[in-house]
Amino acid sequence: MKRPAMKKMLEYIDAHPHKKYVVVFDDLSRFARDVFFHIKLRAEFRKRDVILRCLNYNFDESEEGEFAELIFAGKAELDRNKIVDR
């Protein structure tokens, strides 16, 4: 994980396993920088039973919801790559 703040958040959650956490993101594109990291980060939060909330996206654990989430994550990665390439 190359995002120090995410790593610190997961370490904090691990250090306080007796608590329940809700993590709020203002935009799904801020959750992860690429699709691979998005999938990995989602798995890390799932392992810890962390509830994720996003102001512009509703996390849905159904097959359709997970597919839509990957599409949105792919779009965010494309947008980020287009900015970097400029």
Residue frames as a rotation matrix with the C-alpha (Angstrom) as fourth column:
MET 1
0.578 0.816 0.000 0.00
0.816 -0.578 0.000 0.00
0.000 0.000 -1.000 0.00
LYS 2
-0.470 -0.799 0.375 1.56
0.821 -0.552 -0.147 3.22
0.324 0.239 0.915 -1.17
ARG 3
0.087 0.555 0.828 -1.04
0.001 -0.831 0.557 5.44
0.996 -0.047 -0.073 0.44
PRO 4
-0.801 -0.577 -0.159 0.28
0.139 0.080 -0.987 6.24
0.582 -0.813 0.016 3.91
ALA 5
-0.599 0.625 0.501 -3.01
-0.800 -0.502 -0.329 7.60
0.046 -0.598 0.800 5.25
MET 6
0.432 0.748 -0.505 -4.91
-0.697 0.632 0.340 4.45
0.573 0.205 0.794 4.22
LYS 7
-0.091 -0.569 -0.817 -2.22
0.203 0.793 -0.574 2.29
0.975 -0.218 0.044 5.76
LYS 8
-0.927 -0.252 0.279 -2.39
-0.177 -0.362 -0.915 4.27
0.332 -0.897 0.291 9.00
MET 9
-0.142 0.955 0.259 -6.17
-0.972 -0.183 0.144 4.00
0.185 -0.231 0.955 9.08
LEU 10
0.500 0.293 -0.815 -6.04
-0.291 0.943 0.160 0.21
0.815 0.157 0.557 8.69
GLU 11
-0.496 -0.746 -0.445 -3.34
0.285 0.344 -0.895 0.01
0.820 -0.571 0.042 11.38
TYR 12
-0.766 0.288 0.574 -5.52
-0.617 -0.580 -0.532 2.09
0.180 -0.762 0.622 13.71
ILE 13
0.316 0.934 -0.170 -8.51
-0.865 0.357 0.353 -0.16
0.390 0.036 0.920 13.08
ASP 14
0.251 -0.306 -0.918 -6.33
0.086 0.952 -0.294 -3.23
0.964 -0.006 0.265 13.72
ALA 15
-0.782 -0.623 0.016 -5.10
0.082 -0.128 -0.988 -1.70
0.618 -0.772 0.151 16.99
HIS 16
-0.702 0.634 0.324 -8.71
-0.625 -0.331 -0.707 -1.23
-0.341 -0.699 0.629 18.18
PRO 17
-0.891 0.276 -0.361 -10.45
-0.077 0.691 0.718 -4.46
0.448 0.668 -0.595 17.12
HIS 18
-0.674 0.649 -0.353 -13.20
0.684 0.368 -0.630 -4.17
-0.279 -0.666 -0.692 19.73
LYS 19
-0.328 0.533 -0.780 -14.74
-0.182 -0.846 -0.501 -1.16
-0.927 -0.022 0.375 17.98
LYS 20
0.196 0.448 0.872 -16.96
0.879 0.314 -0.358 -0.92
-0.434 0.837 -0.333 14.89
TYR 21
-0.549 -0.493 -0.675 -15.95
0.130 -0.848 0.514 1.60
-0.826 0.194 0.530 12.23
VAL 22
0.652 0.616 0.443 -17.64
0.635 -0.124 -0.762 3.48
-0.415 0.778 -0.472 9.42
VAL 23
-0.522 -0.823 -0.226 -15.35
0.444 -0.488 0.751 5.07
-0.728 0.292 0.620 6.83
VAL 24
0.622 0.779 -0.080 -16.84
0.422 -0.419 -0.804 7.84
-0.660 0.466 -0.589 4.71
PHE 25
-0.612 -0.727 0.310 -15.49
0.649 -0.239 0.722 8.94
-0.451 0.643 0.619 1.33
ASP 26
-0.179 0.552 -0.814 -16.73
-0.242 -0.827 -0.507 12.06
-0.954 0.106 0.282 -0.39
ASP 27
0.430 0.249 -0.868 -16.27
-0.893 -0.027 -0.449 10.54
-0.135 0.968 0.211 -3.85
LEU 28
0.909 -0.042 0.415 -15.71
0.035 0.999 0.025 6.97
-0.416 -0.008 0.909 -5.02
SER 29
0.725 -0.674 0.139 -12.74
0.184 -0.005 -0.983 8.14
0.664 0.738 0.120 -7.10
ARG 30
0.206 -0.648 0.733 -11.00
-0.822 -0.521 -0.230 9.14
0.531 -0.555 -0.640 -3.85
PHE 31
0.855 0.190 0.483 -11.28
-0.449 0.737 0.506 5.60
-0.260 -0.649 0.715 -2.48
ALA 32
0.301 -0.763 0.571 -8.54
0.435 0.643 0.630 4.13
-0.848 0.059 0.526 -4.65
ARG 33
-0.047 -0.449 -0.892 -6.24
-0.561 -0.727 0.396 5.26
-0.827 0.519 -0.218 -7.42
ASP 34
-0.578 -0.107 -0.809 -6.66
-0.777 0.376 0.505 2.22
0.250 0.921 -0.300 -9.66
VAL 35
0.402 0.845 -0.354 -8.91
-0.704 0.532 0.470 -0.82
0.585 0.061 0.809 -10.05
PHE 36
0.024 -0.459 -0.888 -6.41
0.268 0.859 -0.437 -3.30
0.963 -0.228 0.144 -8.59
PHE 37
-0.920 -0.387 0.067 -5.90
0.065 -0.319 -0.945 -1.19
0.388 -0.865 0.319 -5.47
HIS 38
-0.298 0.902 0.311 -9.66
-0.890 -0.381 0.252 -0.62
0.346 -0.202 0.916 -5.23
ILE 39
0.483 0.470 -0.739 -10.27
-0.274 0.882 0.382 -4.38
0.832 0.018 0.555 -5.08
LYS 40
-0.309 -0.705 -0.638 -7.44
0.494 0.455 -0.741 -4.90
0.813 -0.544 0.208 -2.58
LEU 41
-0.903 -0.033 0.427 -8.58
-0.283 -0.702 -0.653 -2.05
0.322 -0.711 0.625 -0.34
ARG 42
0.083 0.995 0.051 -12.20
-0.847 0.044 0.530 -3.26
0.525 -0.087 0.847 -0.38
ALA 43
0.351 -0.015 -0.936 -10.98
0.164 0.985 0.046 -6.70
0.922 -0.169 0.348 0.70
GLU 44
-0.710 -0.680 -0.187 -8.98
0.343 -0.101 -0.934 -5.17
0.616 -0.727 0.305 3.57
PHE 45
-0.654 0.548 0.522 -12.03
-0.725 -0.651 -0.225 -3.28
0.216 -0.525 0.823 4.83
ARG 46
0.354 0.804 -0.478 -14.24
-0.594 0.588 0.549 -6.38
0.723 0.089 0.685 4.47
LYS 47
-0.140 -0.499 -0.855 -11.79
0.375 0.773 -0.512 -8.45
0.916 -0.392 0.079 6.54
ARG 48
-0.944 -0.302 -0.133 -12.18
0.252 -0.395 -0.884 -5.90
0.215 -0.868 0.449 9.32
ASP 49
-0.163 0.981 -0.106 -15.99
0.985 0.169 0.048 -5.58
0.065 -0.097 -0.993 8.99
VAL 50
-0.741 -0.124 -0.660 -15.65
0.218 -0.974 -0.062 -1.86
-0.635 -0.190 0.749 8.29
ILE 51
0.335 0.899 0.283 -18.76
0.766 -0.085 -0.637 -0.20
-0.549 0.430 -0.717 6.91
LEU 52
-0.799 -0.591 0.115 -18.04
0.527 -0.594 0.608 1.98
-0.290 0.546 0.786 3.88
ARG 53
0.438 0.880 -0.183 -20.12
0.649 -0.450 -0.614 4.99
-0.623 0.150 -0.768 2.96
CYS 54
-0.740 -0.601 0.300 -19.71
0.636 -0.481 0.604 7.33
-0.219 0.638 0.738 0.02
LEU 55
-0.390 0.593 -0.704 -21.51
-0.070 -0.782 -0.620 10.58
-0.918 -0.192 0.346 -0.71
ASN 56
-0.086 0.349 -0.933 -21.87
-0.936 -0.350 -0.045 9.89
-0.342 0.869 0.357 -4.44
TYR 57
-0.350 -0.031 -0.936 -22.06
-0.543 0.821 0.175 6.07
0.764 0.570 -0.304 -4.49
ASN 58
0.430 0.541 0.723 -24.01
-0.898 0.343 0.277 3.41
-0.098 -0.768 0.633 -2.63
PHE 59
-0.704 -0.704 -0.093 -21.85
-0.706 0.708 -0.010 0.36
0.073 0.059 -0.996 -1.88
ASP 60
0.484 0.875 0.011 -23.91
-0.871 0.482 -0.094 -2.71
-0.088 0.036 0.995 -2.79
GLU 61
-0.368 -0.698 0.614 -22.74
-0.681 0.652 0.333 -6.24
-0.633 -0.295 -0.715 -2.01
SER 62
0.633 0.627 0.454 -24.86
-0.102 0.649 -0.754 -7.87
-0.767 0.431 0.475 -4.74
GLU 63
-0.039 -0.641 0.766 -23.25
0.795 0.445 0.413 -9.25
-0.606 0.625 0.492 -7.90
GLU 64
0.445 0.287 0.848 -24.66
0.800 -0.553 -0.233 -6.33
0.402 0.782 -0.476 -9.89
GLY 65
0.999 -0.047 -0.028 -23.50
-0.025 -0.846 0.532 -3.83
-0.048 -0.530 -0.846 -7.27
GLU 66
0.325 -0.940 0.103 -19.96
0.172 0.166 0.971 -5.19
-0.930 -0.298 0.216 -7.25
PHE 67
-0.015 -0.276 0.961 -19.87
0.983 0.172 0.065 -5.10
-0.183 0.946 0.269 -11.05
ALA 68
0.748 0.364 0.555 -21.06
0.484 -0.871 -0.081 -1.48
0.454 0.329 -0.828 -11.11
GLU 69
0.857 -0.478 -0.194 -18.46
-0.071 -0.483 0.873 -0.58
-0.511 -0.734 -0.448 -8.49
LEU 70
-0.005 -0.893 0.450 -15.69
0.598 0.358 0.717 -2.01
-0.801 0.273 0.532 -10.69
ILE 71
0.224 0.160 0.961 -16.97
0.932 -0.324 -0.163 -0.01
0.286 0.932 -0.222 -13.65
PHE 72
0.964 0.162 0.213 -16.90
0.092 -0.948 0.303 3.19
0.251 -0.273 -0.929 -11.59
ALA 73
0.559 -0.828 -0.040 -13.43
0.057 -0.009 0.998 2.33
-0.827 -0.560 0.042 -10.24
GLY 74
-0.053 -0.555 0.830 -12.24
0.909 0.317 0.270 1.74
-0.412 0.769 0.488 -13.82
LYS 75
0.570 0.331 0.752 -13.64
0.644 -0.748 -0.159 5.10
0.510 0.575 -0.640 -14.89
ALA 76
0.964 -0.252 -0.083 -11.87
-0.118 -0.688 0.716 6.82
-0.238 -0.681 -0.693 -11.98
GLU 77
0.193 -0.939 0.286 -8.59
0.419 0.342 0.841 5.14
-0.887 -0.042 0.459 -12.98
LEU 78
0.095 -0.090 0.991 -9.04
0.992 -0.074 -0.101 6.26
0.082 0.993 0.082 -16.59
ASP 79
0.873 0.293 0.391 -9.72
0.277 -0.956 0.096 9.84
0.402 0.024 -0.915 -15.51
ARG 80
0.755 -0.646 -0.112 -6.64
-0.091 -0.272 0.958 9.85
-0.649 -0.713 -0.265 -13.25
ASN 81
0.008 -0.785 0.620 -4.44
0.705 0.444 0.553 8.43
-0.709 0.433 0.557 -16.01
LYS 82
0.396 0.205 0.895 -5.66
0.849 -0.453 -0.272 11.05
0.350 0.868 -0.353 -18.47
ILE 83
0.995 -0.057 0.077 -4.70
-0.085 -0.900 0.428 13.80
0.045 -0.433 -0.900 -16.04
VAL 84
0.447 -0.882 0.146 -1.23
0.067 0.195 0.978 12.27
-0.892 -0.428 0.146 -15.44
ASP 85
0.067 -0.414 0.908 -0.63
0.911 0.397 0.113 11.89
-0.407 0.819 0.404 -19.19
ARG 86
0.881 0.351 0.319 -1.23
0.459 -0.798 -0.391 15.59
0.117 0.491 -0.863 -19.88
